[in-house]
């Protein structure tokens, strides 16, 4: 499950940015970009669980 979290957080960042374009309220840019950066940082953290393609033999 953890190896799928990288892609999940990247897609969540895209969704947040897309929704952010549709809404209009004060401080929108700071909130949307902050959430996107948090998602991208989480995605970067979970890259350590991706398979490397090396066999353990």
C-alpha positions in Angstrom: 0.0 0.0 0.0 2.8 2.4 0.9 4.3 2.2 -2.6 1.0 3.6 -4.0 1.0 6.7 -1.7 3.5 8.6 -3.9 1.2 8.5 -6.9 -1.8 9.2 -4.6 -0.3 12.4 -3.2 0.8 13.6 -6.6 -2.7 13.2 -7.9 -4.1 14.8 -4.8 -1.9 17.8 -5.5 -3.2 18.1 -9.0 -6.8 17.9 -7.8 -6.2 20.6 -5.2 -4.7 22.9 -7.8 -7.6 22.2 -10.2 -10.2 22.9 -7.5 -8.3 26.0 -6.4 -8.8 27.5 -9.9 -12.5 27.1 -9.6 -13.0 28.7 -6.2 -12.6 32.3 -5.3 -12.1 33.5 -1.8 -9.5 35.6 0.1 -6.1 33.9 0.8 -7.0 31.3 -1.8 -3.5 31.2 -3.3 -1.6 30.8 -0.1 -3.9 28.0 1.1 -4.0 26.1 -2.2 -0.2 26.3 -2.7 0.5 25.3 0.9 -1.7 22.2 0.6 -0.1 21.3 -2.8 3.5 21.7 -1.3 2.5 19.5 1.6 1.2 16.8 -0.7 4.3 17.0 -2.9 6.6 16.7 0.2 4.6 13.7 1.4 4.9 12.1 -2.1 8.7 12.7 -2.0 8.8 11.0 1.5 7.0 7.9 0.3 9.3 7.4 -2.7 11.5 5.3 -0.4 8.9 2.6 -0.6 9.0 2.3 -4.4 10.6 -0.8 -5.8 14.0 -0.2 -7.2 14.0 -3.0 -9.8 16.9 -4.8 -8.1 16.4 -8.4 -7.2 17.3 -9.6 -3.7 19.0 -12.8 -4.9 
